[in-house]
Amino acid sequence: MSFVVRRARQNDAAALPAIERSAAELFRTDPTLAWLADTDVASAAQHRQAIDNAYVWIAESATARLAGFIRARAIAKQLHIEELSVSQAFQGQGAGRQLVLAAIEHARLQHMHAVTLTTFRDVPWNAPFYQRMGFVEVEPGEHEAHLLDALQKEIEHGFAAERRCAMHLPLD
């Protein structure tokens, strides 16, 4: 399916919490991660703030339905992906890939050095998805401060440290 990827607008923010909740339902397929489907997601107000202060792109279907979004922020000449969510109705159709490609293109145009993120290393739609797009796992001891901070916050939130990893896509 083809999607139009564009920068999010303020009036998109109201739909983003439902997309994030829908995307999280996929975690119910792994009993050890099912609890993630019940955790809080960013509110519409938080999404509006991100639209103003970070980079948020949305994927829109041919019928103008919002299919997914990606939120990222610039840190030390890198674009760090904080969230990628695709609604269940659109999963597996390329929306997530198109959103990540939009973020990568933005980072290139801004002459950033890399795109970074944290994710589950053993969940098929997480690290393996990003690996197919050229991301590589950051080796222990090579983590930059923002990646160490993100991983630590995830552990404090209840993620198992051994299942999480930081990844980057060098752009230089």
C-alpha positions as CSV (number, residue, x, y, z in Angstrom):
1,M,0.0,0.0,0.0
2,S,1.2,3.5,-0.7
3,F,1.2,6.1,2.0
4,V,1.8,9.8,2.0
5,V,4.3,10.8,4.7
6,R,4.2,14.4,5.9
7,R,5.1,16.5,8.9
8,A,2.4,16.3,11.5
9,R,0.1,19.2,12.1
10,Q,-1.5,20.3,15.3
11,N,-4.9,18.9,14.3
12,D,-3.3,15.4,13.8
13,A,-2.4,15.2,17.5
14,A,-5.8,14.0,18.7
15,A,-5.5,10.8,16.6
16,L,-2.0,9.9,17.7
17,P,-2.8,8.3,21.1
18,A,-5.2,5.9,19.5
19,I,-2.6,4.9,16.9
20,E,0.0,4.3,19.6
21,R,-2.5,2.2,21.6
22,S,-3.4,0.2,18.5
23,A,0.3,-0.4,17.7
24,A,1.0,-1.6,21.2
25,E,-1.6,-4.4,20.9
26,L,1.0,-6.3,18.9
27,F,2.9,-6.8,22.1
28,R,0.1,-9.1,23.3
29,T,1.6,-11.8,21.0
30,D,4.5,-12.1,23.5
31,P,3.2,-13.0,27.0
32,T,6.3,-11.4,28.6
33,L,5.6,-8.1,26.8
34,A,1.7,-8.1,26.9
35,W,1.8,-5.6,29.7
36,L,3.0,-3.0,27.2
37,A,-0.4,-3.0,25.5
38,D,-1.9,-1.7,28.8
39,T,0.7,1.1,29.6
40,D,-0.1,4.7,29.2
41,V,0.7,6.4,25.9
42,A,1.4,10.0,25.2
43,S,-1.6,12.3,25.4
44,A,-2.9,14.5,22.6
45,A,-1.4,17.5,24.5
46,Q,2.0,15.8,24.7
47,H,1.8,15.0,21.0
48,R,0.9,18.7,20.3
49,Q,4.0,19.7,22.3
50,A,6.2,17.3,20.3
51,I,4.8,18.6,17.0
52,D,6.0,22.0,18.1
53,N,9.3,21.1,19.7
54,A,10.5,17.9,18.0
55,Y,10.1,16.1,14.6
56,V,6.9,14.3,14.0
57,W,5.8,12.7,10.7
58,I,2.6,10.9,10.0
59,A,1.8,8.3,7.3
60,E,-1.6,8.9,5.7
61,S,-3.4,6.2,3.6
62,A,-4.8,6.9,0.2
63,T,-8.2,7.5,1.9
64,A,-6.6,10.1,4.2
65,R,-6.7,7.9,7.3
66,L,-3.7,8.4,9.6
67,A,-1.9,5.0,9.6
68,G,1.1,5.8,11.8
69,F,3.6,8.3,13.1
70,I,7.2,8.6,14.0
71,R,8.6,11.1,16.6
72,A,12.2,12.0,16.8
73,R,14.5,14.7,18.2
74,A,17.8,16.1,17.3
75,I,20.6,15.4,19.7
76,A,24.3,16.3,19.1
77,K,24.0,16.2,15.2
78,Q,22.0,12.9,15.4
79,L,18.3,12.3,14.9
80,H,17.0,10.1,17.7
81,I,13.8,8.2,17.0
82,E,11.7,8.2,20.2
83,E,8.6,6.4,18.9
84,L,7.4,4.6,15.8
85,S,3.8,3.5,15.9
86,V,1.6,2.0,13.1
87,S,-2.1,1.3,13.7
88,Q,-2.9,-2.5,13.6
89,A,-5.1,-1.9,10.4
90,F,-2.0,-0.8,8.6
91,Q,0.8,-3.0,10.0
92,G,2.9,-4.9,7.5
93,Q,2.0,-2.6,4.6
94,G,5.1,-0.4,4.6
95,A,3.9,2.6,6.6
96,G,6.6,2.0,9.3
97,R,9.3,1.7,6.7
98,Q,8.2,4.9,4.9
99,L,8.1,6.8,8.2
100,V,11.7,5.6,9.1
101,L,12.9,6.5,5.6
102,A,11.4,10.0,6.0
103,A,13.3,10.5,9.3
104,I,16.5,9.3,7.7
105,E,16.0,11.6,4.7
106,H,15.4,14.5,7.1
107,A,18.6,13.7,9.0
108,R,20.6,13.6,5.8
109,L,19.2,16.9,4.6
110,Q,20.1,18.4,8.0
111,H,23.7,17.0,7.6
112,M,23.3,14.9,10.8
113,H,25.8,12.2,11.5
114,A,23.4,9.3,12.3
115,V,19.9,8.2,13.2
116,T,19.6,6.4,16.6
117,L,17.0,4.6,18.5
118,T,16.5,2.0,21.3
119,T,14.4,-1.1,20.8
120,F,13.9,-4.7,21.6
121,R,16.6,-6.8,20.2
122,D,14.6,-10.0,20.0
123,V,11.1,-8.8,18.8
124,P,10.7,-9.4,15.0
125,W,9.2,-6.0,14.3
126,N,11.8,-4.2,16.4
127,A,15.6,-4.7,16.0
128,P,15.3,-7.1,13.0
129,F,13.1,-4.6,11.2
130,Y,15.6,-1.8,11.7
131,Q,18.5,-4.1,10.7
132,R,16.9,-4.7,7.4
133,M,17.0,-0.9,7.0
134,G,20.7,-0.7,7.7
135,F,20.7,0.1,11.4
136,V,23.3,-1.7,13.5
137,E,23.4,-2.5,17.2
138,V,25.6,-0.2,19.2
139,E,28.3,-2.2,20.9
140,P,28.5,-2.1,24.7
141,G,30.9,0.6,25.8
142,E,30.2,2.6,22.6
143,H,26.9,4.1,23.7
144,E,26.6,7.9,23.6
145,A,25.1,9.6,26.6
146,H,21.6,10.0,25.1
147,L,21.4,6.3,24.3
148,L,22.6,5.3,27.8
149,D,20.0,7.6,29.3
150,A,17.2,6.2,27.1
151,L,18.1,2.6,28.0
152,Q,18.3,3.4,31.7
153,K,14.9,5.1,31.6
154,E,13.5,2.0,29.8
155,I,14.9,-0.3,32.5
156,E,13.4,1.9,35.2
157,H,10.0,1.6,33.4
158,G,10.2,-2.2,33.6
159,F,11.9,-3.3,30.4
160,A,14.4,-6.2,30.8
161,A,17.9,-4.8,30.2
162,E,19.0,-7.9,28.3
163,R,16.2,-7.5,25.8
164,R,16.9,-3.9,25.0
165,C,19.5,-2.4,22.6
166,A,20.6,0.8,21.1
167,M,20.9,1.0,17.3
168,H,22.3,3.6,14.9
169,L,22.4,4.2,11.2
170,P,25.6,6.2,10.4
171,L,25.0,8.8,7.7
172,D,28.6,10.1,7.2
